[in-house]
Amino acid sequence: MQRHPRCPRQSARPPLLYLHGDRIPARVDLQADRKAGVLRVRGAYREELPSMPGRRGLEDDTVIRALLGELRRAARWQGLEEIAVGTGPGTGGISALLADGGHGADLAAP
C-alpha cells in the first residue's frame, strides 16, 4: 500500500475522503474511542481541486462548517459523546481550524 506523501498517517487505515456536493475538499483520519466516548480526529487535510476553468475551490470556513456537521453525525451514529481534534505536526493543515470549532462540540447542535 502506498502512502500519500502529503498525508502522514498514524495507522494502517487510509483517511476518509469527505464529499461536499460534487467535490472532495478534504480527507480525515478518524478513530472511534468507544471506551472514552470520543470520536478522535487524528488528522484533517485539504484536497486541492484539480485545475478546471470556471471552477472555484471551496473556502476553508465552508469546508470546516460542513465537515463539523458530518463529524457530529458520525459521532452520534457511533454512540459517541464528544469530538476531539488533534493538532500539531502531522495532523494536517485544517486540523487547527477544525479544533477551534469542534473541540468539545455540542453534538445536539445543528
Buried (B, 14 or more C-beta within 10 A) or exposed (E): EEEEEEBBBEEEEEBEEBEBEEBEBBBBBBBBEEEEEBBBBBBBBBBEEEEEEEEEBBEBEEBBEBBBEBBBEBBEEBEBEBBBBBBEEBBBEBBBBBBEBBEEBEBEEE
